[in-house]
Structures are given as structure tokens and as C-alpha cells.
């Protein structure tokens, strides 16, 4: 049965027999999956929801059970975080309908439609403008205060050691993280396979150093980057909290912070200018709000992971090899330091 017909039948099950699918627009197809905007009618009028699937494209999504795991966890976690777009359901795709998961061979998550524009739009506008405006500084402050508030909730259970070790192990070995990203660096002209293997070895050293810091286990978003932060009329909503509730605060802080460093490189080729200022605003606001200076002690492998993603030719194909090389220099250099030192960022970027 055609997917649109199965979606129509599912909407009738979910919203009542009068529900009718009117449109199914593909809103984007990326490396990880595909999103659709569904327009449907009910007696009260026209409504819209988003449906998203994952693709067997590597990055730990190779088996249908891998993709199910990600979407089931996302469905559970979206609705547990303030300011996050709400999930409606997660379903399986069988030959003749969308069903409960017993006979499913592929999976979709249904969620609310987010309003606004991603934070990347703001960063691109600053890049074009060449300077910060008051609103740019206010947004960085707001994001820092919000994520510091999320991190205040510490894990109360006896499984803290196990859950924290899982997060740190996943950082190094999961298909979506360091080893999985590196395995997809096939034929890159700006880095050799030998260097990437060495990068992983340095990351493993950090796994051994920080995996027992269970006292740091806290509530996290897990993928707090500009594409998952959408602003609308001054407020923001978050997307894609799919890696679980509990983790390491450095994961979120480095995820957003490294994008300010990335844009500074695009803008000035060094850590300087408006994006360096935004980095300091965000990081210092976070530290003032949270008091979590410990994230600097565990931050290097998280920064190293994030620059691997940004430098990856499949994720950001239009950046120059110079930018990508500079990012990998940064990642390698932070892995070689004893902790993350904010005053050494330009030194990290110039590593050879």
C-alpha cells in the first residue's frame, strides 16, 4: 500500500474517522532521514503535524531496530523537556498500514509542527552583517540560562554510575558519535585515515579519565545545536531530543559553543570578532548561572566530537578544506590538553 494511504488510515485511527489527509509535503531529506509536513482535516478545521523517519545511512542506524531505538527514545523524551516540540506518537510501517510495533519493519515519529526559523539563520545573518546587535546577545544569554536550568536537575537514582558510563562510552563508540562519524569519513582529501584512527585513540584516553564522574549525571538535551533551536518572536522551541534524558552537561555546552567557534573561523579565520564575543557571552552566562566549572575538565572529548561532525564532508559539504582542517586541528589539540582552556582557543585552532 502507498505510504500516503497508510498515513491517511493512521490519522483516522489517531484523530477519528472524519480525519482526512489533504497533503504530504516532504520538507527535507538529509543524511539521517526524511521529514514530511502532513496537512489533514478534522471537523474542527485544518491541522498540520510533522512525520519523520530515519534512513539506514550508517551512523549507527544500520538495522531497523537501531532506527526504532532512536525514535522510541525521542518519543519518550520530547515531552519531558520544557520548550521542546511535543511528540504525538511513534509508529511502525508494515506492508499495508502504520501499526503498533509488533510487525513493523520501519518507523516514523509524529510531532507538532515547530514555528519560526533555526538559530543557524541568526548566525548566518550575523556573518553577513559583520557585527552583533542587542538581540543576538540576548539570545545567547537566554540559551545559556535555559540550558543551565536544565542541568540543575541531577539524577536521583542508584543507576547513576551505569548511566553516566553509558553516555561517555557512547560519546566514543556510538554510531552517531566519534567512531561512527569517523567511519563515514571515506576518501576525505583533507585528513588521512591514519590521523582519524589516532584521533580516536586520543578520545579513548578521555573515556578512561572521565567515565566514573557519576556525580555529574544530569538532565540534558543531548543535541543542543543551532539546527535544533528555533526562534519565533523572541521565544524558542527545541527539536530532536533523541539521545535520552540523562547525560553530561558538557555535551550541551560544547554542542552550541563550538558553533560560535566554527562561525568565527568562517568569518575571521581565527577566534575573533562577533562570534568570539557570542561564545564568551554564552559560556560565561552559563558558568554564572550554573557554577559548573567542571564542564571545562571533561569538555575536550565533547568538543572533539562536535568538530568532527562540522568538518565532515557529508554534513557541511560547501565549507573549504581550510575550514575543515582548522576544525580538526582544534579537535586534536583539545584532546591533547589537560582540560579545555578558553584562553587557548586560537592556539588550538593553529595546531599542526
HELIX and SHEET records of a PDB file:
HELIX    1   1 UNK A    3  UNK A   15  1                                  13    
HELIX    2   2 UNK A   64  UNK A   78  1                                  15    
HELIX    3   3 UNK A  101  UNK A  103  5                                   3    
HELIX    4   4 UNK A  119  UNK A  129  1                                  11    
HELIX    5   5 UNK A  134  UNK A  151  1                                  18    
HELIX    6   6 UNK A  160  UNK A  173  1                                  14    
HELIX    7   7 UNK A  178  UNK A  183  1                                   6    
HELIX    8   8 UNK A  193  UNK A  210  1                                  18    
HELIX    9   9 UNK A  214  UNK A  216  5                                   3    
HELIX   10  10 UNK A  226  UNK A  228  5                                   3    
HELIX   11  11 UNK A  249  UNK A  268  1                                  20    
HELIX   12  12 UNK A  274  UNK A  290  1                                  17    
HELIX   13  13 UNK A  295  UNK A  298  1                                   4    
HELIX   14  14 UNK A  300  UNK A  311  1                                  12    
HELIX   15  15 UNK A  321  UNK A  336  1                                  16    
HELIX   16  16 UNK A  342  UNK A  344  5                                   3    
HELIX   17  17 UNK A  345  UNK A  349  1                                   5    
SHEET    1   A 6 UNK A  20  UNK A  29  0                                        
SHEET    2   A 6 UNK A  33  UNK A  42 -1                                        
SHEET    3   A 6 UNK A  45  UNK A  54 -1                                        
SHEET    4   A 6 UNK A 106  UNK A 111 -1                                        
SHEET    5   A 6 UNK A  87  UNK A  93 -1                                        
SHEET    6   A 6 UNK A  98  UNK A  99 -1                                        
SHEET    1   B 3 UNK A 117  UNK A 118  0                                        
SHEET    2   B 3 UNK A 229  UNK A 232 -1                                        
SHEET    3   B 3 UNK A 235  UNK A 238 -1                                        
SHEET    1   C 2 UNK A 218  UNK A 219  0                                        
SHEET    2   C 2 UNK A 246  UNK A 247 -1                                        
END                                                                             
